[in-house]
Amino acid sequence: MKRCLSGRVNKSLLTNAIASSLIMAGTIVEGELKNILLTTGQFALAGGVTNWLAIHMLFEKVPGLYGSGVISARFEEFKSGLYTLVMEEFFNQATLDRFFSEIMTENEQHLLDFSETIDKTDLSPAFEGLVEAIMDSSLGRMLSMVGGEAAIRPLEDPFTLKMKVALKEIAHSPSFQKTVKAKLSGSTDSQTVFAHVEQIVIARLEELTPQMVKQIIQTMIRKHLGWLVVWGGVFGGLIGLLTSQLIS
């Protein structure tokens, strides 16, 4: 905790050291200034120490002090809040539906290019199926007289090239493109994305521990915590100074 909140500790020490110095000075000097220094220092120290203790109790459990360590103790509620924020505000079903719809609307004239996918597709199973179908047909008996299956093997490369050309023509045809875009913009796909995102969020949240939750919050607000001690000391000192004037 000291390493995480080094900036806060420095501000706290400096504020409380100044307040303590005022008190020490008040015990040394005499006259009207004595009461001013003592009262101002005491109130400043009380404000600084109280705020420092409140910040410490926010993250750490202090035996005998009810409500201390509240962040670690409430980490399940913190996780629940994160889940709600992510799933209901950023990745809710309505947002995903709108997102998919907008993508498809903006790209109605855009061609979904399947060329690279088709080029990388292994069409060997398709050719093997063709060979098997031919050999099982009446044509197979005729081919057996001129070499059988071996006579068909040289056709594999031409068959593959022709098939890829045909697949590209089909994939890039207006009717096929319209069908694919309609499918992508449908609610089924957004529901699938929502389910995947939800699983990822839940799995990640399950990995959180009370210590991790504490560190997350410390990281977010540690730069501002030290100023609570500083202003506690400042306002405490001002109240002490005012009090010293009223009772003098």
GITACOR-V592859 format. One line per field, one symbol per residue. phi: phi as a letter, one per 20 degrees, with the letter a starting at -180 (. if undefined). burial: 1 if it has 24 or more other ideal C-beta (glycine too) atoms within 12 Angstrom, else 0. Layout:
phi->???
burial->???
This chain:
phi->.fffdffffffffffffffffffffffefcnffgffffffffffffffffffffffffddedgndfnfmffffdffffffffffffeeedcfffffgfffffffffcfeeefedgffffefeeggfffffgffffeefffffffecomgffegfeffffffffffffffffdfgffffffffffeffffffffgffffffffffffffdgfffffffgffcffefffffgffffffffffffffffee
burial->00001001001100110111011001000000001111111111111111111011011100000000111100100110011000100010000100110001000000010000000000100010011001000000000000000001000000000011000000100000100110011000110011001100100010010000110111000100111111011111100110010000
